[in-house]
Amino acid sequence: MDVQVGGFFGFILLVCVIYAIVKTVQSSASTGTKVVWTLVLLLLPLLGFILWLIFGPK
């Protein structure tokens, strides 16, 4: 299944993913956890962001 995101929604998703990566790197989680979350967010932006909102480091 190929999902393409573009235009305004794509920009909003990009901002959200960058925010999630910054918050993950700044969190007190272990280095391994930070690396895994960053990879998930980069490889699966939409699904990764949703998962990060639910399960991500607080």
LOROFI-660088 format. One record per residue (C-alpha): x, y, z; residue in one letter. Coordinates in steps of 0.05 Angstrom, whole numbers, plus 5000, padded with zeros to 4 digits. Layout:
// residues N
XYZA...
END
This chain:
// residues 58
500050005000M503050664979D500751275018V503151944992Q502652575033V503553255001G501753975004G499554295069F498253635104F505253405086G508154045116F504153955180I506453225185L513753445175L513153955231V509953435277C515352915262V520953425274I517553615340Y517052885361A524452765344I526753375384V522453175444K525052465440T532352685439V531053145498Q527552615539S530752225595S529851565558A535751105544S540051215482T537450575451G530250795460T531751475430K534951145369V529050665359V523851225364W527851675317T528351115265L520850955271V519151695262L523751765201L521751115167L514251135182L512551865192P504951845199L504351175236L510651325275G507951995299F501451675321I505151125358L509751645389W503752035415L501051405448I507251025470F513051505464G517651725520P514452225567K
END
